[in-house]
Amino acid sequence: MRDYASIDELICLANLENLNSVFINYGLTQAERLERLNKIAISQIKILSENNIKYLNYK
């Protein structure tokens, strides 16, 4: 799957992997981690997409 992911998706995935390990250390359950990571992923993809649109419009 990573072979077909965009740069934004790969950045988001790397961030989520790191956050997941932090959440595991905090003792969160799998359900709690999934809920938090899903919200974070949606937020990060929106932010990265908006930044790309602004960058493309800047040129």
mmCIF file of the N, C-alpha and C atoms, coordinates in Angstrom:
data_MODEL
# 
_entry.id   MODEL 
# 
loop_
_atom_site.group_PDB 
_atom_site.id 
_atom_site.type_symbol 
_atom_site.label_atom_id 
_atom_site.label_alt_id 
_atom_site.label_comp_id 
_atom_site.label_asym_id 
_atom_site.label_entity_id 
_atom_site.label_seq_id 
_atom_site.pdbx_PDB_ins_code 
_atom_site.Cartn_x 
_atom_site.Cartn_y 
_atom_site.Cartn_z 
_atom_site.occupancy 
_atom_site.B_iso_or_equiv 
_atom_site.pdbx_formal_charge 
_atom_site.auth_seq_id 
_atom_site.auth_comp_id 
_atom_site.auth_asym_id 
_atom_site.auth_atom_id 
_atom_site.pdbx_PDB_model_num 
ATOM 1   N N  . MET A 1 1  ? 0.805   -1.194 0.000  1.00 0.00 ? 1  MET A N  1 
ATOM 2   C CA . MET A 1 1  ? 0.000   0.000  0.000  1.00 0.00 ? 1  MET A CA 1 
ATOM 3   C C  . MET A 1 1  ? 0.854   1.267  0.000  1.00 0.00 ? 1  MET A C  1 
ATOM 4   N N  . ARG A 1 2  ? 1.962   1.213  0.686  1.00 0.00 ? 2  ARG A N  1 
ATOM 5   C CA . ARG A 1 2  ? 2.821   2.401  0.748  1.00 0.00 ? 2  ARG A CA 1 
ATOM 6   C C  . ARG A 1 2  ? 3.340   2.794  -0.626 1.00 0.00 ? 2  ARG A C  1 
ATOM 7   N N  . ASP A 1 3  ? 3.458   1.824  -1.507 1.00 0.00 ? 3  ASP A N  1 
ATOM 8   C CA . ASP A 1 3  ? 3.943   2.127  -2.855 1.00 0.00 ? 3  ASP A CA 1 
ATOM 9   C C  . ASP A 1 3  ? 2.993   3.054  -3.610 1.00 0.00 ? 3  ASP A C  1 
ATOM 10  N N  . TYR A 1 4  ? 1.727   3.056  -3.240 1.00 0.00 ? 4  TYR A N  1 
ATOM 11  C CA . TYR A 1 4  ? 0.720   3.846  -3.943 1.00 0.00 ? 4  TYR A CA 1 
ATOM 12  C C  . TYR A 1 4  ? 0.270   5.073  -3.155 1.00 0.00 ? 4  TYR A C  1 
ATOM 13  N N  . ALA A 1 5  ? 0.847   5.286  -1.987 1.00 0.00 ? 5  ALA A N  1 
ATOM 14  C CA . ALA A 1 5  ? 0.451   6.411  -1.138 1.00 0.00 ? 5  ALA A CA 1 
ATOM 15  C C  . ALA A 1 5  ? 1.128   7.697  -1.609 1.00 0.00 ? 5  ALA A C  1 
ATOM 16  N N  . SER A 1 6  ? 0.423   8.801  -1.401 1.00 0.00 ? 6  SER A N  1 
ATOM 17  C CA . SER A 1 6  ? 0.997   10.111 -1.723 1.00 0.00 ? 6  SER A CA 1 
ATOM 18  C C  . SER A 1 6  ? 1.978   10.517 -0.615 1.00 0.00 ? 6  SER A C  1 
ATOM 19  N N  . ILE A 1 7  ? 2.736   11.567 -0.879 1.00 0.00 ? 7  ILE A N  1 
ATOM 20  C CA . ILE A 1 7  ? 3.667   12.084 0.127  1.00 0.00 ? 7  ILE A CA 1 
ATOM 21  C C  . ILE A 1 7  ? 2.907   12.478 1.389  1.00 0.00 ? 7  ILE A C  1 
ATOM 22  N N  . ASP A 1 8  ? 1.772   13.139 1.223  1.00 0.00 ? 8  ASP A N  1 
ATOM 23  C CA . ASP A 1 8  ? 0.961   13.543 2.373  1.00 0.00 ? 8  ASP A CA 1 
ATOM 24  C C  . ASP A 1 8  ? 0.528   12.338 3.192  1.00 0.00 ? 8  ASP A C  1 
ATOM 25  N N  . GLU A 1 9  ? 0.105   11.303 2.517  1.00 0.00 ? 9  GLU A N  1 
ATOM 26  C CA . GLU A 1 9  ? -0.346  10.089 3.218  1.00 0.00 ? 9  GLU A CA 1 
ATOM 27  C C  . GLU A 1 9  ? 0.808   9.399  3.934  1.00 0.00 ? 9  GLU A C  1 
ATOM 28  N N  . LEU A 1 10 ? 1.978   9.402  3.333  1.00 0.00 ? 10 LEU A N  1 
ATOM 29  C CA . LEU A 1 10 ? 3.139   8.798  3.979  1.00 0.00 ? 10 LEU A CA 1 
ATOM 30  C C  . LEU A 1 10 ? 3.569   9.584  5.215  1.00 0.00 ? 10 LEU A C  1 
ATOM 31  N N  . ILE A 1 11 ? 3.516   10.904 5.118  1.00 0.00 ? 11 ILE A N  1 
ATOM 32  C CA . ILE A 1 11 ? 3.844   11.748 6.273  1.00 0.00 ? 11 ILE A CA 1 
ATOM 33  C C  . ILE A 1 11 ? 2.853   11.479 7.401  1.00 0.00 ? 11 ILE A C  1 
ATOM 34  N N  . CYS A 1 12 ? 1.586   11.457 7.052  1.00 0.00 ? 12 CYS A N  1 
ATOM 35  C CA . CYS A 1 12 ? 0.538   11.209 8.038  1.00 0.00 ? 12 CYS A CA 1 
ATOM 36  C C  . CYS A 1 12 ? 0.724   9.833  8.678  1.00 0.00 ? 12 CYS A C  1 
ATOM 37  N N  . LEU A 1 13 ? 1.011   8.832  7.874  1.00 0.00 ? 13 LEU A N  1 
ATOM 38  C CA . LEU A 1 13 ? 1.193   7.477  8.383  1.00 0.00 ? 13 LEU A CA 1 
ATOM 39  C C  . LEU A 1 13 ? 2.367   7.401  9.351  1.00 0.00 ? 13 LEU A C  1 
ATOM 40  N N  . ALA A 1 14 ? 3.465   8.044  9.017  1.00 0.00 ? 14 ALA A N  1 
ATOM 41  C CA . ALA A 1 14 ? 4.626   8.056  9.919  1.00 0.00 ? 14 ALA A CA 1 
ATOM 42  C C  . ALA A 1 14 ? 4.273   8.709  11.246 1.00 0.00 ? 14 ALA A C  1 
ATOM 43  N N  . ASN A 1 15 ? 3.533   9.818  11.185 1.00 0.00 ? 15 ASN A N  1 
ATOM 44  C CA . ASN A 1 15 ? 3.099   10.486 12.415 1.00 0.00 ? 15 ASN A CA 1 
ATOM 45  C C  . ASN A 1 15 ? 2.187   9.584  13.243 1.00 0.00 ? 15 ASN A C  1 
ATOM 46  N N  . LEU A 1 16 ? 1.268   8.903  12.579 1.00 0.00 ? 16 LEU A N  1 
ATOM 47  C CA . LEU A 1 16 ? 0.333   8.030  13.288 1.00 0.00 ? 16 LEU A CA 1 
ATOM 48  C C  . LEU A 1 16 ? 1.049   6.853  13.939 1.00 0.00 ? 16 LEU A C  1 
ATOM 49  N N  . GLU A 1 17 ? 2.041   6.319  13.273 1.00 0.00 ? 17 GLU A N  1 
ATOM 50  C CA . GLU A 1 17 ? 2.809   5.214  13.856 1.00 0.00 ? 17 GLU A CA 1 
ATOM 51  C C  . GLU A 1 17 ? 3.506   5.658  15.132 1.00 0.00 ? 17 GLU A C  1 
ATOM 52  N N  . ASN A 1 18 ? 4.081   6.855  15.112 1.00 0.00 ? 18 ASN A N  1 
ATOM 53  C CA . ASN A 1 18 ? 4.746   7.385  16.306 1.00 0.00 ? 18 ASN A CA 1 
ATOM 54  C C  . ASN A 1 18 ? 3.751   7.645  17.422 1.00 0.00 ? 18 ASN A C  1 
ATOM 55  N N  . LEU A 1 19 ? 2.635   8.247  17.076 1.00 0.00 ? 19 LEU A N  1 
ATOM 56  C CA . LEU A 1 19 ? 1.619   8.528  18.089 1.00 0.00 ? 19 LEU A CA 1 
ATOM 57  C C  . LEU A 1 19 ? 1.048   7.239  18.670 1.00 0.00 ? 19 LEU A C  1 
ATOM 58  N N  . ASN A 1 20 ? 0.872   6.232  17.853 1.00 0.00 ? 20 ASN A N  1 
ATOM 59  C CA . ASN A 1 20 ? 0.353   4.964  18.341 1.00 0.00 ? 20 ASN A CA 1 
ATOM 60  C C  . ASN A 1 20 ? 1.276   4.383  19.414 1.00 0.00 ? 20 ASN A C  1 
ATOM 61  N N  . SER A 1 21 ? 2.580   4.461  19.201 1.00 0.00 ? 21 SER A N  1 
ATOM 62  C CA . SER A 1 21 ? 3.503   3.941  20.210 1.00 0.00 ? 21 SER A CA 1 
ATOM 63  C C  . SER A 1 21 ? 3.436   4.749  21.503 1.00 0.00 ? 21 SER A C  1 
ATOM 64  N N  . VAL A 1 22 ? 3.243   6.057  21.382 1.00 0.00 ? 22 VAL A N  1 
ATOM 65  C CA . VAL A 1 22 ? 3.082   6.898  22.576 1.00 0.00 ? 22 VAL A CA 1 
ATOM 66  C C  . VAL A 1 22 ? 1.800   6.504  23.314 1.00 0.00 ? 22 VAL A C  1 
ATOM 67  N N  . PHE A 1 23 ? 0.716   6.326  22.574 1.00 0.00 ? 23 PHE A N  1 
ATOM 68  C CA . PHE A 1 23 ? -0.560  5.952  23.180 1.00 0.00 ? 23 PHE A CA 1 
ATOM 69  C C  . PHE A 1 23 ? -0.474  4.581  23.850 1.00 0.00 ? 23 PHE A C  1 
ATOM 70  N N  . ILE A 1 24 ? 0.271   3.661  23.257 1.00 0.00 ? 24 ILE A N  1 
ATOM 71  C CA . ILE A 1 24 ? 0.468   2.348  23.880 1.00 0.00 ? 24 ILE A CA 1 
ATOM 72  C C  . ILE A 1 24 ? 1.193   2.509  25.211 1.00 0.00 ? 24 ILE A C  1 
ATOM 73  N N  . ASN A 1 25 ? 2.224   3.357  25.230 1.00 0.00 ? 25 ASN A N  1 
ATOM 74  C CA . ASN A 1 25 ? 2.956   3.609  26.483 1.00 0.00 ? 25 ASN A CA 1 
ATOM 75  C C  . ASN A 1 25 ? 2.075   4.254  27.545 1.00 0.00 ? 25 ASN A C  1 
ATOM 76  N N  . TYR A 1 26 ? 1.084   5.032  27.120 1.00 0.00 ? 26 TYR A N  1 
ATOM 77  C CA . TYR A 1 26 ? 0.142   5.642  28.056 1.00 0.00 ? 26 TYR A CA 1 
ATOM 78  C C  . TYR A 1 26 ? -0.869  4.632  28.576 1.00 0.00 ? 26 TYR A C  1 
ATOM 79  N N  . GLY A 1 27 ? -0.921  3.461  27.962 1.00 0.00 ? 27 GLY A N  1 
ATOM 80  C CA . GLY A 1 27 ? -1.842  2.419  28.409 1.00 0.00 ? 27 GLY A CA 1 
ATOM 81  C C  . GLY A 1 27 ? -3.233  2.512  27.808 1.00 0.00 ? 27 GLY A C  1 
ATOM 82  N N  . LEU A 1 28 ? -3.390  3.228  26.702 1.00 0.00 ? 28 LEU A N  1 
ATOM 83  C CA . LEU A 1 28 ? -4.702  3.333  26.069 1.00 0.00 ? 28 LEU A CA 1 
ATOM 84  C C  . LEU A 1 28 ? -5.068  1.994  25.419 1.00 0.00 ? 28 LEU A C  1 
ATOM 85  N N  . THR A 1 29 ? -6.343  1.692  25.412 1.00 0.00 ? 29 THR A N  1 
ATOM 86  C CA . THR A 1 29 ? -6.805  0.465  24.766 1.00 0.00 ? 29 THR A CA 1 
ATOM 87  C C  . THR A 1 29 ? -6.738  0.634  23.256 1.00 0.00 ? 29 THR A C  1 
ATOM 88  N N  . GLN A 1 30 ? -6.874  -0.477 22.557 1.00 0.00 ? 30 GLN A N  1 
ATOM 89  C CA . GLN A 1 30 ? -6.844  -0.420 21.094 1.00 0.00 ? 30 GLN A CA 1 
ATOM 90  C C  . GLN A 1 30 ? -7.988  0.441  20.560 1.00 0.00 ? 30 GLN A C  1 
ATOM 91  N N  . ALA A 1 31 ? -9.154  0.326  21.163 1.00 0.00 ? 31 ALA A N  1 
ATOM 92  C CA . ALA A 1 31 ? -10.312 1.122  20.724 1.00 0.00 ? 31 ALA A CA 1 
ATOM 93  C C  . ALA A 1 31 ? -10.064 2.610  20.931 1.00 0.00 ? 31 ALA A C  1 
ATOM 94  N N  . GLU A 1 32 ? -9.485  2.967  22.077 1.00 0.00 ? 32 GLU A N  1 
ATOM 95  C CA . GLU A 1 32 ? -9.183  4.376  22.354 1.00 0.00 ? 32 GLU A CA 1 
ATOM 96  C C  . GLU A 1 32 ? -8.136  4.912  21.377 1.00 0.00 ? 32 GLU A C  1 
ATOM 97  N N  . ARG A 1 33 ? -7.117  4.105  21.123 1.00 0.00 ? 33 ARG A N  1 
ATOM 98  C CA . ARG A 1 33 ? -6.077  4.526  20.181 1.00 0.00 ? 33 ARG A CA 1 
ATOM 99  C C  . ARG A 1 33 ? -6.648  4.710  18.789 1.00 0.00 ? 33 ARG A C  1 
ATOM 100 N N  . LEU A 1 34 ? -7.467  3.770  18.357 1.00 0.00 ? 34 LEU A N  1 
ATOM 101 C CA . LEU A 1 34 ? -8.059  3.845  17.021 1.00 0.00 ? 34 LEU A CA 1 
ATOM 102 C C  . LEU A 1 34 ? -8.895  5.106  16.861 1.00 0.00 ? 34 LEU A C  1 
ATOM 103 N N  . GLU A 1 35 ? -9.696  5.423  17.856 1.00 0.00 ? 35 GLU A N  1 
ATOM 104 C CA . GLU A 1 35 ? -10.544 6.617  17.794 1.00 0.00 ? 35 GLU A CA 1 
ATOM 105 C C  . GLU A 1 35 ? -9.689  7.880  17.694 1.00 0.00 ? 35 GLU A C  1 
ATOM 106 N N  . ARG A 1 36 ? -8.686  7.991  18.543 1.00 0.00 ? 36 ARG A N  1 
ATOM 107 C CA . ARG A 1 36 ? -7.820  9.175  18.533 1.00 0.00 ? 36 ARG A CA 1 
ATOM 108 C C  . ARG A 1 36 ? -7.020  9.282  17.233 1.00 0.00 ? 36 ARG A C  1 
ATOM 109 N N  . LEU A 1 37 ? -6.449  8.155  16.810 1.00 0.00 ? 37 LEU A N  1 
ATOM 110 C CA . LEU A 1 37 ? -5.629  8.169  15.601 1.00 0.00 ? 37 LEU A CA 1 
ATOM 111 C C  . LEU A 1 37 ? -6.459  8.508  14.364 1.00 0.00 ? 37 LEU A C  1 
ATOM 112 N N  . ASN A 1 38 ? -7.694  8.034  14.326 1.00 0.00 ? 38 ASN A N  1 
ATOM 113 C CA . ASN A 1 38 ? -8.565  8.346  13.198 1.00 0.00 ? 38 ASN A CA 1 
ATOM 114 C C  . ASN A 1 38 ? -8.835  9.848  13.120 1.00 0.00 ? 38 ASN A C  1 
ATOM 115 N N  . LYS A 1 39 ? -9.134  10.466 14.251 1.00 0.00 ? 39 LYS A N  1 
ATOM 116 C CA . LYS A 1 39 ? -9.383  11.910 14.276 1.00 0.00 ? 39 LYS A CA 1 
ATOM 117 C C  . LYS A 1 39 ? -8.131  12.688 13.865 1.00 0.00 ? 39 LYS A C  1 
ATOM 118 N N  . ILE A 1 40 ? -6.987  12.251 14.361 1.00 0.00 ? 40 ILE A N  1 
ATOM 119 C CA . ILE A 1 40 ? -5.729  12.916 14.028 1.00 0.00 ? 40 ILE A CA 1 
ATOM 120 C C  . ILE A 1 40 ? -5.422  12.770 12.543 1.00 0.00 ? 40 ILE A C  1 
ATOM 121 N N  . ALA A 1 41 ? -5.647  11.577 11.997 1.00 0.00 ? 41 ALA A N  1 
ATOM 122 C CA . ALA A 1 41 ? -5.378  11.340 10.572 1.00 0.00 ? 41 ALA A CA 1 
ATOM 123 C C  . ALA A 1 41 ? -6.229  12.251 9.700  1.00 0.00 ? 41 ALA A C  1 
ATOM 124 N N  . ILE A 1 42 ? -7.487  12.362 10.011 1.00 0.00 ? 42 ILE A N  1 
ATOM 125 C CA . ILE A 1 42 ? -8.383  13.230 9.237  1.00 0.00 ? 42 ILE A CA 1 
ATOM 126 C C  . ILE A 1 42 ? -7.892  14.668 9.298  1.00 0.00 ? 42 ILE A C  1 
ATOM 127 N N  . SER A 1 43 ? -7.531  15.113 10.485 1.00 0.00 ? 43 SER A N  1 
ATOM 128 C CA . SER A 1 43 ? -7.054  16.484 10.664 1.00 0.00 ? 43 SER A CA 1 
ATOM 129 C C  . SER A 1 43 ? -5.761  16.731 9.892  1.00 0.00 ? 43 SER A C  1 
ATOM 130 N N  . GLN A 1 44 ? -4.819  15.807 9.993  1.00 0.00 ? 44 GLN A N  1 
ATOM 131 C CA . GLN A 1 44 ? -3.531  15.994 9.323  1.00 0.00 ? 44 GLN A CA 1 
ATOM 132 C C  . GLN A 1 44 ? -3.673  15.996 7.806  1.00 0.00 ? 44 GLN A C  1 
ATOM 133 N N  . ILE A 1 45 ? -4.471  15.110 7.273  1.00 0.00 ? 45 ILE A N  1 
ATOM 134 C CA . ILE A 1 45 ? -4.658  15.061 5.819  1.00 0.00 ? 45 ILE A CA 1 
ATOM 135 C C  . ILE A 1 45 ? -5.299  16.364 5.329  1.00 0.00 ? 45 ILE A C  1 
ATOM 136 N N  . LYS A 1 46 ? -6.269  16.879 6.076  1.00 0.00 ? 46 LYS A N  1 
ATOM 137 C CA . LYS A 1 46 ? -6.887  18.159 5.698  1.00 0.00 ? 46 LYS A CA 1 
ATOM 138 C C  . LYS A 1 46 ? -5.852  19.280 5.686  1.00 0.00 ? 46 LYS A C  1 
ATOM 139 N N  . ILE A 1 47 ? -5.034  19.338 6.720  1.00 0.00 ? 47 ILE A N  1 
ATOM 140 C CA . ILE A 1 47 ? -4.020  20.388 6.825  1.00 0.00 ? 47 ILE A CA 1 
ATOM 141 C C  . ILE A 1 47 ? -2.994  20.266 5.699  1.00 0.00 ? 47 ILE A C  1 
ATOM 142 N N  . LEU A 1 48 ? -2.516  19.051 5.468  1.00 0.00 ? 48 LEU A N  1 
ATOM 143 C CA . LEU A 1 48 ? -1.521  18.855 4.415  1.00 0.00 ? 48 LEU A CA 1 
ATOM 144 C C  . LEU A 1 48 ? -2.097  19.169 3.038  1.00 0.00 ? 48 LEU A C  1 
ATOM 145 N N  . SER A 1 49 ? -3.335  18.798 2.813  1.00 0.00 ? 49 SER A N  1 
ATOM 146 C CA . SER A 1 49 ? -3.971  19.077 1.523  1.00 0.00 ? 49 SER A CA 1 
ATOM 147 C C  . SER A 1 49 ? -4.158  20.571 1.318  1.00 0.00 ? 49 SER A C  1 
ATOM 148 N N  . GLU A 1 50 ? -4.589  21.269 2.349  1.00 0.00 ? 50 GLU A N  1 
ATOM 149 C CA . GLU A 1 50 ? -4.775  22.719 2.258  1.00 0.00 ? 50 GLU A CA 1 
ATOM 150 C C  . GLU A 1 50 ? -3.448  23.416 1.970  1.00 0.00 ? 50 GLU A C  1 
ATOM 151 N N  . ASN A 1 51 ? -2.393  22.958 2.629  1.00 0.00 ? 51 ASN A N  1 
ATOM 152 C CA . ASN A 1 51 ? -1.081  23.567 2.399  1.00 0.00 ? 51 ASN A CA 1 
ATOM 153 C C  . ASN A 1 51 ? -0.612  23.338 0.979  1.00 0.00 ? 51 ASN A C  1 
ATOM 154 N N  . ASN A 1 52 ? -0.876  22.177 0.416  1.00 0.00 ? 52 ASN A N  1 
ATOM 155 C CA . ASN A 1 52 ? -0.487  21.899 -0.965 1.00 0.00 ? 52 ASN A CA 1 
ATOM 156 C C  . ASN A 1 52 ? -1.259  22.783 -1.936 1.00 0.00 ? 52 ASN A C  1 
ATOM 157 N N  . ILE A 1 53 ? -2.529  22.989 -1.680 1.00 0.00 ? 53 ILE A N  1 
ATOM 158 C CA . ILE A 1 53 ? -3.342  23.840 -2.557 1.00 0.00 ? 53 ILE A CA 1 
ATOM 159 C C  . ILE A 1 53 ? -2.819  25.278 -2.498 1.00 0.00 ? 53 ILE A C  1 
ATOM 160 N N  . LYS A 1 54 ? -2.502  25.768 -1.299 1.00 0.00 ? 54 LYS A N  1 
ATOM 161 C CA . LYS A 1 54 ? -1.972  27.122 -1.164 1.00 0.00 ? 54 LYS A CA 1 
ATOM 162 C C  . LYS A 1 54 ? -0.640  27.237 -1.888 1.00 0.00 ? 54 LYS A C  1 
ATOM 163 N N  . TYR A 1 55 ? 0.191   26.218 -1.761 1.00 0.00 ? 55 TYR A N  1 
ATOM 164 C CA . TYR A 1 55 ? 1.501   26.233 -2.424 1.00 0.00 ? 55 TYR A CA 1 
ATOM 165 C C  . TYR A 1 55 ? 1.344   26.237 -3.938 1.00 0.00 ? 55 TYR A C  1 
ATOM 166 N N  . LEU A 1 56 ? 0.453   25.421 -4.440 1.00 0.00 ? 56 LEU A N  1 
ATOM 167 C CA . LEU A 1 56 ? 0.251   25.354 -5.886 1.00 0.00 ? 56 LEU A CA 1 
ATOM 168 C C  . LEU A 1 56 ? -0.333  26.663 -6.431 1.00 0.00 ? 56 LEU A C  1 
ATOM 169 N N  . ASN A 1 57 ? -1.189  27.298 -5.670 1.00 0.00 ? 57 ASN A N  1 
ATOM 170 C CA . ASN A 1 57 ? -1.774  28.562 -6.105 1.00 0.00 ? 57 ASN A CA 1 
ATOM 171 C C  . ASN A 1 57 ? -0.774  29.719 -6.003 1.00 0.00 ? 57 ASN A C  1 
ATOM 172 N N  . TYR A 1 58 ? 0.224   29.560 -5.168 1.00 0.00 ? 58 TYR A N  1 
ATOM 173 C CA . TYR A 1 58 ? 1.225   30.608 -4.971 1.00 0.00 ? 58 TYR A CA 1 
ATOM 174 C C  . TYR A 1 58 ? 2.080   30.801 -6.206 1.00 0.00 ? 58 TYR A C  1 
ATOM 175 N N  . LYS A 1 59 ? 2.382   29.730 -6.898 1.00 0.00 ? 59 LYS A N  1 
ATOM 176 C CA . LYS A 1 59 ? 3.304   29.808 -8.052 1.00 0.00 ? 59 LYS A CA 1 
ATOM 177 C C  . LYS A 1 59 ? 2.720   30.526 -9.186 1.00 0.00 ? 59 LYS A C  1 
# 
